[in-house]
Amino acid sequence: MPFEPVQPKKLAEAVVHQIEGLILRGILRPGERLPAERELSEKLAVSRPSLRAALADLQERGLLDAKAGAGVFVADVLGGAFAPALVGLFATHKEAMFDYIGFRRDIEGLAAERAAQFGSDTDLAVINALFEKMEISHQKRQTQDEAQLDTDFHLAIIEASHNIVMLHMMRSMYALLREGVFYNRAVMFKQRITREHLLDQHRAINIALQRRDGPGARNAVSTHLDYVGQALSDQQKADENEVYAQKRFEHEAHRKS
């Protein structure tokens, strides 16, 4: 008969499985420090030797990093999503920026629609809390905080979509955004785009999500990112015009002299 005795799962394997799940679901994030060994063993209700065996396994497979004197951290598994050479091309070729915005519009629109349908009440509460923080930061004119909250708001929508592949893919995309590879808010503000416009667009996304209006949320995301794309296009054109304006100015000054 093709049956074998069922063996209870080793404690270390159970710990590995749980931590893997937390990383996979995006609950434990790259760079996040795990609790100290004693605290973590108590939380998991396992012996410290079992915990050490589990952590060693996760480190060997590149999911955790141990730093002497600092602790154990979730590895930056997204760091290699784009090769440095490709990131360099993204940063130096302007067409990549608009492809990036178009990609985000399509994927995040889908994510918003899924979040309205599949997101739990807690998911939507997190999104709403982040938007309320955006409003407070906006009133205080804390532009750096606004930019970070902007990213967190969009990532919370991705998380609420409950699609694991989409989550990790978009986290890698946002890493490039945070590093300024594609654009930053300061560029958009040159085009008479006020912080109020951006806040209003995020408000529209949040309202649709809280109403569980999937198509409305998707449309609000598309409207927002189309707006961002147009602002960046306008600024790119303005920068090109300024180059020629400077040349004309210099040429006229040379003629008069």
C-alpha positions as CSV (number, residue, x, y, z in Angstrom):
1,M,0.0,0.0,0.0
2,P,1.4,3.5,-0.9
3,F,0.8,4.9,2.6
4,E,3.4,6.1,5.1
5,P,3.1,7.1,8.7
6,V,2.3,10.8,9.1
7,Q,5.1,12.6,10.8
8,P,4.4,15.7,12.9
9,K,6.0,18.7,11.4
10,K,9.2,19.8,13.2
11,L,8.9,23.0,15.2
12,A,11.7,24.6,13.2
13,E,9.8,23.8,10.0
14,A,6.6,25.3,11.4
15,V,8.5,28.5,12.3
16,V,10.0,28.7,8.8
17,H,6.6,28.2,7.2
18,Q,5.1,31.0,9.4
19,I,7.9,33.5,8.7
20,E,7.8,32.7,5.0
21,G,4.1,33.4,4.9
22,L,4.5,36.7,6.6
23,I,7.2,37.7,4.1
24,L,5.2,36.4,1.1
25,R,2.1,38.3,2.3
26,G,4.1,41.5,2.7
27,I,3.5,41.8,6.4
28,L,7.2,41.5,7.2
29,R,8.9,44.0,4.9
30,P,12.4,44.2,3.5
31,G,14.7,45.7,6.0
32,E,12.4,45.1,8.9
33,R,14.1,43.9,12.1
34,L,12.7,40.7,13.7
35,P,12.2,40.7,17.5
36,A,15.1,39.6,19.7
37,E,15.6,35.8,20.0
38,R,14.1,35.5,23.4
39,E,11.0,37.6,22.6
40,L,10.4,35.9,19.2
41,S,10.7,32.4,20.8
42,E,8.1,33.4,23.3
43,K,5.8,34.8,20.7
44,L,6.1,31.6,18.6
45,A,6.0,29.4,21.7
46,V,9.0,27.4,20.6
47,S,12.4,26.7,22.1
48,R,15.3,28.9,21.3
49,P,17.2,26.0,19.6
50,S,14.2,25.4,17.3
51,L,14.0,29.1,16.5
52,R,17.7,29.3,15.7
53,A,17.4,26.4,13.4
54,A,14.5,28.1,11.6
55,L,16.3,31.4,11.3
56,A,19.5,29.7,10.0
57,D,17.4,28.0,7.3
58,L,15.8,31.3,6.2
59,Q,19.2,33.0,6.2
60,E,20.7,30.3,4.1
61,R,18.0,30.8,1.5
62,G,18.4,34.5,1.4
63,L,15.2,35.5,3.1
64,L,16.8,36.9,6.3
65,D,20.0,38.7,7.0
66,A,21.8,38.6,10.3
67,K,23.9,41.7,11.2
68,A,26.4,41.4,14.0
69,G,25.3,43.4,17.0
70,A,22.1,44.6,15.3
71,G,19.9,41.6,14.9
72,V,18.1,39.7,12.2
73,F,16.4,41.5,9.4
74,V,14.1,40.6,6.5
75,A,16.4,40.5,3.4
76,D,15.9,43.1,0.6
77,V,14.8,40.5,-1.8
78,L,13.4,43.2,-4.1
79,G,16.9,44.8,-4.4
80,G,17.7,42.6,-7.4
81,A,14.4,43.0,-9.2
82,F,16.1,45.4,-11.7
83,A,19.7,45.1,-12.6
84,P,21.8,48.3,-12.0
85,A,22.4,48.7,-15.7
86,L,18.7,48.7,-16.4
87,V,18.0,51.2,-13.6
88,G,20.6,53.4,-15.3
89,L,18.7,53.2,-18.6
90,F,15.5,54.0,-16.8
91,A,17.1,57.1,-15.3
92,T,18.6,58.4,-18.6
93,H,15.9,57.7,-21.1
94,K,12.8,59.8,-20.7
95,E,10.4,57.5,-22.5
96,A,10.8,55.0,-19.7
97,M,9.2,57.4,-17.3
98,F,6.0,57.6,-19.3
99,D,5.9,53.8,-19.7
100,Y,6.3,53.5,-15.9
101,I,3.4,55.8,-15.3
102,G,1.2,53.9,-17.9
103,F,2.2,50.6,-16.2
104,R,1.3,52.0,-12.8
105,R,-2.0,53.3,-14.1
106,D,-3.1,49.9,-15.5
107,I,-1.9,47.8,-12.6
108,E,-2.9,50.1,-9.8
109,G,-6.3,50.6,-11.4
110,L,-6.8,46.9,-11.3
111,A,-5.5,46.7,-7.8
112,A,-7.9,49.4,-6.6
113,E,-10.8,47.6,-8.2
114,R,-9.7,44.3,-6.5
115,A,-9.2,46.2,-3.2
116,A,-12.8,47.5,-3.3
117,Q,-14.0,43.9,-3.9
118,F,-11.7,41.7,-1.9
119,G,-10.2,44.1,0.7
120,S,-11.3,43.5,4.3
121,D,-12.7,46.3,6.5
122,T,-9.3,46.4,8.2
123,D,-7.6,46.9,4.8
124,L,-9.9,49.8,4.0
125,A,-9.4,51.3,7.5
126,V,-5.6,51.3,6.9
127,I,-6.0,53.1,3.6
128,N,-8.3,55.7,5.2
129,A,-5.9,56.2,8.1
130,L,-3.1,56.9,5.6
131,F,-5.2,59.4,3.7
132,E,-6.0,61.2,7.0
133,K,-2.3,61.4,7.7
134,M,-1.8,62.8,4.2
135,E,-4.4,65.5,5.1
136,I,-2.6,66.4,8.3
137,S,0.8,66.5,6.6
138,H,-0.7,68.6,3.8
139,Q,-1.9,71.2,6.4
140,K,1.5,71.3,8.0
141,R,3.2,71.6,4.5
142,Q,5.5,68.7,5.3
143,T,6.4,67.9,1.7
144,Q,8.8,65.0,2.5
145,D,6.2,63.4,4.7
146,E,3.6,63.9,2.0
147,A,5.7,62.1,-0.6
148,Q,6.3,59.1,1.7
149,L,2.6,58.9,2.7
150,D,1.7,59.1,-1.0
151,T,3.8,56.0,-1.6
152,D,2.4,54.3,1.5
153,F,-1.1,55.1,0.4
154,H,-0.7,53.5,-3.0
155,L,1.1,50.4,-1.6
156,A,-1.7,50.0,0.9
157,I,-4.1,49.7,-2.0
158,I,-1.9,47.1,-3.6
159,E,-1.8,45.2,-0.3
160,A,-5.6,45.3,0.0
161,S,-5.9,43.7,-3.5
162,H,-4.6,40.5,-1.9
163,N,-2.6,39.5,-4.9
164,I,0.8,38.4,-3.7
165,V,2.6,38.6,-7.1
166,M,1.2,42.1,-7.7
167,L,2.3,43.2,-4.3
168,H,6.0,42.2,-4.6
169,M,6.2,43.4,-8.2
170,M,4.8,46.8,-7.3
171,R,7.1,47.1,-4.3
172,S,10.0,46.8,-6.6
173,M,8.5,49.5,-8.8
174,Y,8.0,51.8,-5.9
175,A,11.6,51.3,-4.8
176,L,12.6,53.1,-8.0
177,L,10.1,55.9,-7.4
178,R,11.5,56.5,-3.9
179,E,15.0,56.7,-5.3
180,G,13.9,59.4,-7.7
181,V,14.7,57.3,-10.8
182,F,11.6,58.4,-12.6
183,Y,10.3,61.6,-11.1
184,N,9.5,63.5,-7.9
185,R,6.8,65.8,-6.7
186,A,9.0,68.9,-7.0
187,V,9.0,68.5,-10.8
188,M,5.3,68.4,-11.0
189,F,4.9,71.5,-8.8
190,K,6.7,73.5,-11.5
191,Q,3.7,73.1,-13.7
192,R,1.3,75.0,-11.5
193,I,0.2,71.7,-10.0
194,T,-0.7,72.5,-6.5
195,R,-0.5,70.1,-3.6
196,E,-4.3,70.5,-3.3
197,H,-4.8,68.9,-6.7
198,L,-2.9,65.8,-5.7
199,L,-4.6,65.6,-2.3
200,D,-8.0,65.9,-4.0
201,Q,-7.2,63.1,-6.3
202,H,-6.1,60.8,-3.5
203,R,-9.3,61.8,-1.7
204,A,-11.4,60.6,-4.7
205,I,-9.6,57.3,-4.7
206,N,-10.1,56.8,-1.0
207,I,-13.8,57.7,-1.1
208,A,-14.4,55.2,-3.9
209,L,-12.6,52.5,-2.0
210,Q,-14.5,53.2,1.3
211,R,-17.8,52.9,-0.7
212,R,-16.5,49.6,-2.2
213,D,-17.0,51.2,-5.7
214,G,-14.5,49.1,-7.7
215,P,-15.0,50.8,-11.1
216,G,-15.0,54.2,-9.4
217,A,-11.8,53.4,-7.6
218,R,-10.2,52.2,-10.8
219,N,-11.3,55.4,-12.7
220,A,-10.0,57.6,-9.8
221,V,-6.5,56.0,-10.0
222,S,-6.4,56.3,-13.8
223,T,-7.4,60.0,-13.5
224,H,-4.7,60.6,-11.0
225,L,-1.9,59.0,-12.9
226,D,-3.0,60.5,-16.2
227,Y,-2.7,63.8,-14.5
228,V,0.7,63.1,-13.2
229,G,1.8,61.9,-16.6
230,Q,0.5,65.1,-18.3
231,A,2.2,67.3,-15.7
232,L,5.6,65.6,-16.3
233,S,5.1,65.8,-20.1
234,D,4.4,69.5,-19.8
235,Q,7.4,70.1,-17.7
236,Q,9.6,68.1,-20.1
237,K,8.4,70.3,-22.9
238,A,9.0,73.4,-20.8
239,D,12.6,72.3,-20.0
240,E,13.2,71.8,-23.8
241,N,11.8,75.2,-24.6
242,E,14.0,76.8,-22.0
243,V,17.1,75.3,-23.6
244,Y,16.3,77.0,-26.9
245,A,15.2,80.2,-25.2
246,Q,18.6,80.4,-23.5
247,K,20.3,79.8,-26.9
248,R,18.3,82.6,-28.5
249,F,19.1,84.9,-25.5
250,E,22.9,84.2,-25.8
251,H,22.8,84.6,-29.6
252,E,21.0,88.0,-29.4
253,A,23.4,89.2,-26.7
254,H,26.4,88.2,-28.9
255,R,24.9,90.0,-31.9
256,K,24.4,93.3,-30.0
257,S,28.0,93.1,-28.7
